[in-house]
Amino acid sequence: MTTATTGRTAPAGAVGTAHPRVEGRDKVTGAARYAGDIPFADLAHGRLVLSTVARGRIRAVETADVLGMPGVLAVLHHGNAPRVDTDYTGMLGVPPDPTAAVFQHDRIPHAGWPVALVVAETPEQAREAAEALVVTYERQPHDIAFRAGRPDAYPADGHMPAATEKGDLEAELAASAHVVDAEYTTPEEHHAMMEPHAATALWDGGRLEVVDSNQGTTWIADELVKMFSLEPSAVRVRSEHVGGGFGSKGLRAHQVAAVMAATALRRPVRVVLTRRQMFSLTGYRSPTTQRIRLGADADGRLRALEHRSLNQTSTVWEFVEPSSGPARVMYDADAHRTVNEVVRLDVPSPTWMRAPGEAPGSFALEAALDELAERCGVDPVELRLRNEPGRGPVSGLPFAGRNLAACFREGARRFGWAGRDPRPGVRREGRRLLGTGTAAASFPAGALPATAAVTAQADGTFTVRIAAADIGTGARTALTLVAADALRVAPDRVRVRIGDSDFGPAGLAGGSMGTRSWAWAVTAAAEELRDRLVPGAAVPPEGITVRSDTTAALGALAQQERHSFGAQFAEVAVDVTTGEVRVRRMLGIFAAGRIVNPLTARSQLVGGMTWGISMALHEEAVRDHASGGLYGADLAGYHIATHADVPAIEADWVDDPDPDDPVGIKGIGEIGVVGAAAAVANAVWHATGVRHRSLPIRPDRVLRAGGPGV
Amino acid sequence: MREFDYRRADDVPGAVALLGADPDARYLGGGTNLVDLMKTGVERPARLVDVRRLPLDRIEPTDDGGLRIGATVTNSDLAAHPEVRRRYPALAQAVLAGASGQLRNMATVGGNLLQRTRCGYFADVSRPCNKRVPGSGCPAVTGEHRNHAVLGASEHCVAVHPSDMGVALTAFDAVVSYETADGPGQLPLDGLYLPVGDTPHRETALPAGALVTGVTLPPAPVAARSRYRKVRERASYAFAIGSVAAALDVSNGIVCEARLAFGAVASRPWRARAAERVLTGAPADEEYFAAAADAELAAARPLPDNGYKVTLMRNLVVAVLSELAEEAAR
């Protein structure tokens, strides 16, 4: 037995210093096991069968032949699957997407709807049998025509009010010296994280265990408890390593199907989605059409701002991509109107995808600002500085730190923005035209309640237990540093265990809130533990554990406009003979709270900016109108930026600690994406003189649009 | 995935015998296309005959000054070969423009020529496709066809051949050698691929069961000044939306000889002979380069969403030929 040795005086703080991922070695050596790799005795394998029609009814699932195939154990479908409960509200305040509640009826609401699960002894047998399963349908005509001006579109709230309005928009537009009125579109985009969704379900001593890849074990456990009407204590969900989530790894068809099969067969069942299945079963970012009207004085001060956004959702679940949201934070105007609308089509349910609302919304809004700068003859950076609001444009609340101007000043200095020739289409280098662009970024800084347990061990080490999720962000490492500082010990004496719903409730890795929410709970428990440990006193063999719960502390936070901000800069070269756009360099300066681990934070911000390049130039899921399904739904057909598309990207930050957060954190998961596509698109205009208001800016579009020398 | 029988052949006659006359058997090279198609159910062979270890992995000079390239030479080895780089630089460039390093290490010359289209309808067994299921229809004509053919297609199929390597080989008059149970044979690469017509499922003129054993490049001094330029929707690891293999011999400002082939515009690598005829004997300047492109592209029949390819190919021809002419003038 050793004595308690938390420091009374703080060693050099770990928070703010670069620290490699604590599980990095395990990941690069393959020692880290992902959900689909973990061995189980007596494991059976399920393979989902998806509908090939976009709308209709299942006539028959012809199971007889398939049940006779080698190794096949069962075929679950709407005719034999247990009924589940979908009439509840989950942790995120929304009902479950019925796409996850598999096999409950015979209706087909979209192409790629799950119609059956074939379970067999091996994955190969399950796959062969699933491909052989004959399902017949009664086909009905489908409607997937997403476009502006659909009469069946309607305003919808989602995670914010559908509409906000103040002032007389038409009057202010009429009185404006400069007006921009433009429509922008963004395509259907997919998360396409590296690790496919995978879950193993088993019953162990009356408890349901699910080993999964998800963004929050508490979240998934809560959904399964409600959907299968189980006692909360009867469900345990684990998810130790996650190869990317981006909003897609919530409750999905694979976990529910695995639980159904494990229950029916009384043995462990694993269901892994294929890449193609992920394109219809795991959510996506809806396409958007956005109309923006800006009116400004001669000097560029905004008098009128209108941002209307439309996205599609499925007929079974309402999801709002709130693209007009950023306008409620970024810019004030005497007349200000924002609306988010949806239209229900025979398509899969969209969902949260990295910077939902902000990513497509900032493209349209920040491109429109660039157009306004052109009209007014005001530098784009200066235009934004002139329109810095003192309070929330819609809420009227004060900002809890708005360091956007500092980001622009530092960014402009480092990018070499000063003296930029504003004229488009005049910089030529051989067959290429060069241009630069900028855009602003913002993302809400929030926190979710969490509980944590910190234990002082007799050997002088500490163990943190929290149902956090590290979806590749570096959260496990960040929490190690946070705990070390709160305990005033070196990080190597702290072990952080995450990804287990048995550790007590905690929020998900999402909304840029994960690390902040968990760090708050870990800090609270660790600080109390430090106070409890008496210097020189012995720690008993069972250790000393302190638990925390941040629910009350979060509830006491004053209502304010709480956001991260950023300024994005990009330089592009456009080959006018081929229409190819290449980003040459990119810089993002962010005001995003205290940065816990500069090493992983930079990765996350650069990753977000890379996502922005991909969004600007590459990503588009194409829906085939005849079938209602996707065309080329794989990673050869769905183009994401490759290494060769990604130039030297620099991401850095200004000092911006959140005064109301115990560690000063705001959250960095999403801000790097925001505004990045607009900066690239604005640079393309500066290069060519052509406004590309539809993403992605592909060679075919550049060639069609023409421009100088094209 | 259907269970299949796997055999590895040790010599060419053995491979041909193992395949026999079985229409359900396939030769397996690097597997970089066939295995994908097996995963998606487009190909469901009962037997695979692995030919990757056949002694066809050499690149050798021919007596007349050309090169003989074995069918199992990997893309990586082909692109790295000093004689390929010296005598046919566009071929090395074309190979390196394709796929990724890992795929090029696996993929073989024979497999490259016989790879299938990447049309998304062909790849999706839940959709009609005349190439996959003759007579079922071609959804691309009225559906998604941004990257489909503008030359030589028919209402029955508008898919493009995805090869980069083949474009350069076509420009340099490559000849394909094959082996059958009845003995060896040869086909000019330009004649390997059949016209689309109303039989898009019949892709090559190879006899049933034929094993491609190699490709022979005749001597082509003009190829020493050659270039391959590929345009795609991202900087790497994507199939072309348009590409050009070009070689140019210029003397006193006049084109003595020109070779030109297009990729990603037709069901096969497209030898641009009409353009070559315009170029030969013409001044080496942009006006004639554009006229040559126009002569070839006069036959283009774009669909509503792929007309940009005509602009793209015209621009590419002018750009690449101009670069070669500038190089020649230096």
Interface residues (C-beta under 8 A of the other chain):
Chain A: T52 E124 R127 E128 E131 R276 R431 T577 T578 G579 E580 R582 L617 H618 V622 D624 H625 A626 S627 G629 Y631 G632 A633 D634 A636 G637 H639 I640 A641 T642 H643 A644 D645 R698 P699 D700 L703 R704
Chain B: M1 R2 E3 T40 G41 R118 G120 Y121 A123 D124 S126 R127 P139 T142 G143 E144 R146 V231 E233 R234 A235 S236 Y237 A238 F239 I241 G242 D305 N306 Y308 T311 L312 N315 L316 V318 A319
